[in-house]
Each structure stands twice: as structure tokens, then as C-alpha cells.
Amino acid sequence: MPAAHPTGRGVAAAITAIDAATDEALLRAGVERARAAIADELRSHTPAAALAAAWSEVLRHAVVAGVRLCGPADWTWFVSGSVARGEAAPGSDVETMVVLGDAVGDGEKVALLGRAAGVHALLERCGVPGDANGVLASRPRFCRRAASWTDGIQRWSAHPREDRGVVMTGLLADSAGVPDPSARRPADLLRAGVVAAAERNYPVRQAMLQDATAVRASVPSRLRVFARTADAVDVKLAVMDPVVKIARWAAVSAHSDALSTPTRLDHAVAAHVLGADDASSLRDCFDWLLRWRWRRRAQRFLAGDRVDDLVSLSDMAPHDRATLRSVAREVTGIGRTLDYLASTSTYR
């Protein structure tokens, strides 16, 4: 009997079809059925949080099916990012990692890297894109024996400035095993390891906070738009990522292995890592951003077109533009406060 889903029966039926797929054509049909079910949910005005959770589950089950169709092996697949957190937006790609058995030899590992590439090629053909930034199980960095992952977690936590340690820690903190009944390792294996290592290593918590509050993009003010006639902004990079990263840092600092951004904020308040007002503001910002991204990206996604988060402010409805600027100010202000408190060692 299929598990209950936060949306209607259409999504549940599509996931059942994906789970039952015995070849590429059936997997592709299952994913298309899920896309159609999501379209129905959109027309029914299903809340964005439920849509995100449902689409994330579709993508996780699609990964399981892709791995199954490529044959068994001593490996366990994990996803990361928004798909693992249950916060996928229309057109979200899938970040994957693999834990191999320690008995897997070097030659077998090379062969498994090739098979992992085959899994992603299959998923691409079925409408499930792999991560554009290269977080893929087909790359040696993300396909390791269990002992190598354990050693890496310790090294990245102790020396987060080396070997992209803070990035790897963030990816693993967001990781979750795919819903595969034949999985040989716990779904929280990597995430739990990171949370435990971060508890022992202040440098990685400090680096995660600095990464969360670093300004990589911003929402142009009205003055900047008038002065420079430049009003384009990547909303994910400028606003959504900082909220997600602050919540991730706060949860890890609270020794919580929670995945979803709202739950992470709740746990951070309970552990007195974040103030209740700041957490409430971040939650409101996250909720609005999730709704806005689903509304903006849905039409192109359902048509099979490429979607992104680059938007021209002049093309936005006035109320959305005003809200986006308000969200950006709120997130930036909280980030600056946290950065200052970190410099005073408040969070040590």
C-alpha cells in the first residue's frame, strides 16, 4: 500500500507507477504522469509547501527507479539539496552521492562510476536532470567507500577552509538516502556523521555561518535601478540560498539533523541558537519565496521549457517587487547581525 502523500491521489499513483517501472519507457511515462498530477494540483491551488514536498518525493523515487534499472551493486544512493529537504521547485535538478561498501575494489569502483553515469543519463532522458554544478554520483568526489566518507567528514569539519570543506559539509548536512527498500545503509548516515563532527569542531560551524552570510548577489534598490538601468537579479542566489544556509547552520549548531528549512529554524529556536523573532522572520521569508518560485517557474516547467531564477524587477508585479525587496532587507539584516555575533564568539 503506498504511503500517504501531502497532495492528491494523482501524485501517489504516479509514484506507484515510477516504483513499478521495468524499463526506460515506463519510467519516463511515470515521471510525465507525475508532472501532469502536479499540474492538476497547481490548478487546485495546493499550497506550495505541499507541492514542493510532493515533487521532491517524485524525484527521489525516480532516482531509486533509475538505480534499480541499472542493476544491483554494493552501493547506497543519497540525494542532497532541495530534493532531500523536500523543498524542490519546478525544474529543480538532483544532487546525488553514493556510499560504496568498503570491500569494493578500485577496479569495481571505476566500473560503478560508469554505471552511475548511466543512471544519470537515463534520468536525464526521463526528464530528471542531474546537478548542473556537478554534485553527481558519477564523479569520484561524490562516490566513495564508507570509510572514505567518514574520513572526509572528519577532515572537512576540522579544516573547513581546505578541500572545499564547508561546501562538502553543507552538502552532507542536506543529504538523505533515497527511499530504496534494498538500501544497505541508514538514510541519515552522512547527515548524522556531519552533525556529530560539527559538534566537536567549532571551525566548521563558524565557516558555515560565514558562508551563509556572505553576499554573493543582491536585489537592486530603486536607486540602483534608476542610476544603472540594471534590474536583473537571481532570486535563489540573492535571497533563497541565504535563508536555507542560515537554517542549515543553525540546525547543525543546535545538534539537530533536521532537513527541512522550517523545522531547522524551529530546532534552532528551541536550542537558543536563533532568537524567536529572527526565526519567525526567516520562516515568513522562506514561505513567500517558496510560493513565488513555484508560481513563477510552474508554467515553463510544465511546458518542458528551461527554468531559472533570474528575473527582471521591471517585469515583476509591483506588489511582488515590493515584497521581494522587503524579504531581501530582512534576510540581509539578520545575516549581518549573525555575522557580528559570530565575530564576538557568541556561537562558540
Secondary structure, 3 states (H helix, E strand, C coil): CCCCCCCCHHHHHHHHHHHHCCCHHHHHHHHHHHHHHHHHHHHCCCCHHHHHHHHHHHHHHHHHHHHHHCCCCCEEEEEEHHHHHCCCCCCCCEEEEEEECCCCCHHHHHHHHHHHHHHHHHHHHCCCCECCCCCCCCCHHHEEEHHHHHHHHHHHHHCCCCCCHHHHHHHHHCCEECCCCCCCCCCCHHHHHHHHHHHHCHHHHHHHHHHHHCCCCCCCCHHHHHHHCCCEEEHHHHHHHHHHHHHHHHHHHCCCCCCCHHHHHHHHHHCCCCCHHHHHHHHHHHHHHHHHHHHHHHHHHHCCCCCCCEEEHHHCCHHHHHHHHHHHHHHHHHHHHHHHHHHCCCCC
